[in-house]
C-alpha cells in the first residue's frame, strides 16, 4: 500500500504509523494529531518503505511511484 502526504494523516489517526518507518510532508504535521505516536520512526526522506507500507511526502509523487515499482506493489 502506498500513501502520499495527505493520506499519512489518516494512517496516523488510525495508529498505523506508530510501529512502522514512515514519512510525510513534515514531522510537525503529524505531531499535531493527538493520536500520532510514531515520531521515533519518522524518516526525513521523500519516500519510505516499511514492509508493505510505502509513505511519501506530497512533493515526492515520483519517489512513491519508484518505491512501489521496486517492491512490486
C-alpha angles and dihedrals in degrees: 000000000000122000131185127210101284091048092051088070089057090049090049092051089055093048093245093130096050095092104024135075109253147153138208137167091299138339091241088059091061094039089064088069111088091213095055115109101156103092093118090060097045113121122201094223135114092247134006129195122202114170108306094343120095119182128184140178120254091257094049103074091131092050090050092053091047092049090049092049093047092055096041094244 
